[in-house]
Amino acid sequence: MNPDLDRLHPYPFEKLRQLFRGIQPPAGLREIRLSIGEPQHDTPAFIRDALSAHLQGLANYPTTSGSDALREAIAGWLARRYGIPAPDAVNQVLPVNGSREALFAFAQCVVDRSRGDALVLSPNPFYQIYEGAALLAGAQPAFLNHLPEKGFRSDFDAISESVWKRIQLAYVCSPDNPTGKVLGLEEWQRLFALADRYGFVIASDECYSEIYCDEAAPPLGVLQAARALGRDDYRGIVMFSSLSKRSNVPGLRSGFVAGDADILKKFWLYRTYQGCAMSPPVQHASAAAWNDETHVRENRRLYREKFDAVTPLVAAHLGTARPDAGFYLWARTPITDTEFALGLQREYNVTVLPGSYLARAAGGVNPGEHFVRIALVASLDECLEAARRIEAFCRKL
Ligand SMILES: Cc1ncc(COP(=O)(O)O)c(C=O)c1O
């Protein structure tokens, strides 16, 4: 067996199951799960209809590149969303089966393991796929801490020259899971300069890009930043996007990558062997979803309503603030994060995720310690009920 499989960490939800083993939450309180980032708003009917209207596509093998219609829908969406010229739908866009598999596969494609000392940069706390992708690509993860005292920003100065020299791939998550931070133009400029200097590829995970509060201020995307900085060929940059959160279709498994045409050509080659082409009915449903914004605005309205109602209640007891974007509250706990999550589950049947499960010790700290991630994915009523129970729990501490 591949020995690198033994280097993988248990997934956060597995650790949570272990933490909660044997506890008996009060029978009278129904469970409210705010631990997993699974959108729970309704899937729009027109997406379901597009899927079922094209079931005849099941009779055909799909191509790795996907249909022209889908790639053009994606290129058109990128142009509208980011105010950039439509990317070349043939060479700069590739559909993927959700951003997760693509984020993982990308490291397998990009990392040159023959160099023996490869590092893959990951934010910390982070989405665990980055780490697993690095390890199975024969690299080591290197962590960029997102610390409260630095406003959860990426402190590129914290990485030493000797580490930068070994980085082959840098994962960036903007809007960030779990802190909700969005990278600004100056941060992108800095990262592009570092990428040029040290020769690494940037993988920008933007799967939360469409969940934001202010309709007038959508999060900046990496391709938009590249254009603004005159990097029109997106050299060394690939963005990862997804319909899962935007359109409430986590089960559809649909996203795309876009950016540097040379890198995407290699990624396409890798994917032809990996065999991860998107099913034709899913392609039709995806094109319909990318071509519509009405349901996305409504989706944002629902999240906004929840943040408006829940943030003040939680913030009165735990250090937290409304995020730039995304659907998480990243909240500081007065006791350890695992004790907090355990107590809240045991006494109030509300599930949140300990921050330390989403982070690794780096530079002498685990930046997830003393934080919990609260995913506002349930209904408004449930989120409000959970916030009241969190308040009651905090009052007792
Ligand atoms: C930061 C981040 N990236 C990527 C994903 C994967 O999403 P999907 O594979 O549904 O596109 C998730 C899912 O929760 C996530 O939190």
The ligand as a Gaussian input file, in Angstrom:
#p B3LYP/6-31G(d) Opt

LIG

0 1
 C      -12.838000      25.725000       1.773000
 C      -13.569000      24.684000       1.011000
 N      -13.138000      24.378000      -0.212000
 C      -13.750000      23.442000      -0.957000
 C      -14.851000      22.760000      -0.483000
 C      -15.456000      21.696000      -1.343000
 O      -16.682000      22.020000      -1.841000
 P      -17.282000      21.296000      -3.109000
 O      -16.448000      20.066000      -3.372000
 O      -18.669000      20.951000      -2.748000
 O      -17.168000      22.251000      -4.242000
 C      -15.349000      23.051000       0.784000
 C      -16.521000      22.323000       1.303000
 O      -17.014000      22.503000       2.376000
 C      -14.685000      24.049000       1.558000
 O      -15.108000      24.368000       2.789000

